Amino acid sequence: MIADHEITNSKAGAWDRLGSAYWNRNYDGGPNPAACAQYLEGLAAGERVLLVGASTVALARAVLDAGAELVVADFSAVMLAELENLIPGRAEFVRVDVTRADSRFDGAFDLVIADRLVNRFVRAELRSALRTLSAAVRPGGKMRLSYRLGLYERDGAVLSEAARRGVLSTVFDEVEFDVDYSAAAEWLGTVLPPHGDIPTHALVDFYVARGREHRIRTGELDELAAQEVPRGLRYETAHLPVPGQGDDFLLQLTRLA
């Protein structure tokens, strides 16, 4: 595993705590087979793919099954190590925070992919990630990032309970459109939906450690991409519905030659 400079993003600790329970406790948060096929449409054997997020085991395996070269990036050492145990010797693993610039990635990949990564960040982190990941695409290549539009279903339950308790403003910033489950730590376990058989206390710890996260508004990613794609790089964008995943869409940026 290649280590980046020191990881300072506090969200990394949430994923270090949960580890492979994310996929080994009868819960698969990754994309379904049809969504995996959408991510990899047009991918040829031997092409180079950057997958951001070691929790997406199904997507990592789909890249390898397509005969492509796989680099997995994550800021969690635990998630990287546990995925490497599942696909030993078949990919390169890089511990890196993609919300920080990384010139090692510039123009190095035919395809850059991530499943709901952008929903894990605050807006400033999202801006930085868009810069880093769009810069990683070679001319003629693509970046495909799935995202949930609007609030998650679980957000609704958490915000309803926060409103009932009279503490909605501590959990939801309506102006910024951010949620922060850490403000609901004392009662979060009473409203979280089950995630396979991951224990409730582990889920609460996980979501509390993730802290503040931005939710995506209609048209927002186009606006941010226009601002953050490095100058001099020409792109076309598209938003594709993700099959079988409700309010999920795929932000596709194609780098023009």
N, C-alpha and C positions, 0 to 999 in steps of 0.2 A: 504494500500500500504506500502510495506517495502522499506525504503530509504537506499541507499548505502551511503558511505562517500561522501563528497561534490563532485558534478559533475563539472569537470573542462573542459571537452571537449567542445570546442566552437561550434561544430556542433549541439549540443543539442538545442541551441537557435533557429536554423532554423526550427526544428520540433515543438518547442514550439510556434513559430509564426504562422505556417500554421495550426496546429491542425487537427481537423477532417474535415476541408475543403478538405483534401487529399482524403477522401472517400465520403464526403457528397455533393460535388459540381459537380455531374454528371461525376466523374472521378474515376475509380477504378484502382489503380496502383498495386493491389495485384495479386496473381496467379489465373489462370482460374481453373475451376473444374477439368479438366484432370491433371493439374499440382498439384493441392491439393492432388488428389488421388496418384500421384507419390510420393509426400513427405511422405505420410502416409502408403505406401505399407508395409504390414507385421505388422502394429501396432495393438496390442490387447487391448481390454477393460481393464481398470485398470492400464495400463502402464503409466509411468510418462514422460511428454513431456515438454521440454524447447523451447519456441518460442521466438526468439530474433527479436523484431520489432513489435510495437503495431499498425503499419499502415496496417498490413496484416489481415484485419478483416475476410475475407473469410477463410483464413487458420486457424485462431483461432476457428472459428465456426466448421470447419471440424474436428479439433481435438476433440472438445467437442462432436460432433455428433458420433464420433467413440467410445465414452465412456472412453476416456483416461483422466488422471489428467493433467491439463494444468497450467504451470507457464509462464507468459509473462514478459519478461525483455526488458527494454528500458531505454535510458538515458533522455528521454523527459517526464517530469511530466504531461504535457498537453496531450500527446498522450496516456499515460497509463490511465489517468483519464477518457478520452473520450471513450476509448475502454471499460473500466470497466462499464461505463454507458450503454453500449450496451449488455454486458453479466454479469449483476450484480450477485455476489455470485457464479459464476461458475468457477472462476479461481483465482490463486494467482498472484499478480502484484508486480514486484520488479523493483525499479528504480536503475539502475546500468549501468555502462559503461563497456561493455565487452572487451574493449581494455585494461583493467586493470585486473590483477589477482584477482580471487575471490574464496577462498577456500570453500565457502558455496556450490558451484556448483560441487565440485569434486566428480566424480563417482555417481552422484545423478539422472541421467536420462537415460531412455531407448532410447530416441530419442531427438536429438537436431536439430532444424530447423531454417532457416532464408532465406528470399526471397531477393536476390540481396544485402544483407548486405555488402558483401565484396567490392562491387563497391562504397560504400560510404566513404571508408577510404583512407588514404595515406598508403604507404607500411609498415611503422613502426607500424601503428595501425592494419593493416591486420595481421602482424606477431603476435602481442599480442592477437588479437581476436582468431586466430587459436589455440594458446596455451590454452586460457581460455576455449574455447568451446570444443576442443577435450578432455581436462581433465574432462569435465562434463559428458562424456559418460560412462555408466556402461559397464563391460565386456559383450560382446555379443550384445551391443547396437550400434546405428548408429548416425552419424552426417551427415545431408544433408543441404548443403548451395548452393543455386542457384547463378549463376553469369552470367553477360553479357561478352562475349569474345570480346575483341577489343573495338573500340569506339562505343558509342551510336549514333543512327541516328541524334539526336539533336546536338551531338558534331560536326558532320560534318558541319551543318549549322553555328554553332558558330565559328568554326575554319576557315571556308571559309570567313566569314565576317571579322574576325580578320586579316586574310591575306590580304584581300582587303584594310583594313585600315592601313596595315603596322605594326600591333602590335601582330602578331601571337605568338611571343616568350613570351609575357606577359600572354597569355591564355593557351598555350600548351608547356609543357616541354617534348620535343621529347625524350631526353635521359632517363628520369625517367618514361616517358609515363603517365604523370599526366596532368589533366586539372584543370583550376581554373577560374570559371565563375565570381568571384569577380572582376577580372581585366577587365571584360566586362560590368560592372554595367551600364554605361551610355547608352549603345546601345543594351543591351541584349534583351530587350523587343521587338525589331524590328525583331528578328530572332527566338525566342522561338516558338515552335509549341504549339497549344492549349492543355490544360489539362482539359477536360470537360469545365465547365464554371467558373473555378477558374480565378479571375481577373489577367490580365497580371502583374499589379504592385505587386500583392501578390506572383506570381511566381518568378518574378525577385528578390524580397526580399528573398525568400526561397533559390533560387540557389546561390545568392551572399553570404548568411549566411552559406551555406554548405562549401564554400571555396574550397580548393585544394582536389582533389580526384584522386586516382590511377585507371588506366584502366588495365585490365588483359590481359596478353600475353599468347599465347599457351604454355602449360607446366609449367607455372609459379606457379600455386597453388600446383602442385605435388612437385616442388622444395621447396617451403616454408613449406609445411606440413612435408616434410622429416626433415627439420631443426627445426620446432617448436613444433611438437607433443612431449609431455613430455617423457623423457627417461624412458625406462622400459615398455612403453605401445606399444603393437603390433597392427598394423592396416593393413587393405587392403583398397585400394582406387579404385574408379570408377568415370567416368565422363559420365553422362547420358543426352542426349538431352532432353530439357524440351518441352513437347508437346504444340504446338500452340504458342510458344514464340521465334521464330526466332533463334537468336544467343545466347540464354540462355542455360546453361548447369547446371547440378546438381553435385556438388562435394560430393561424398558419401564416408565417412570413416566408416568402420566397425571395431569396437574394438574387437580384438580376445581374447577369454577367456584364 
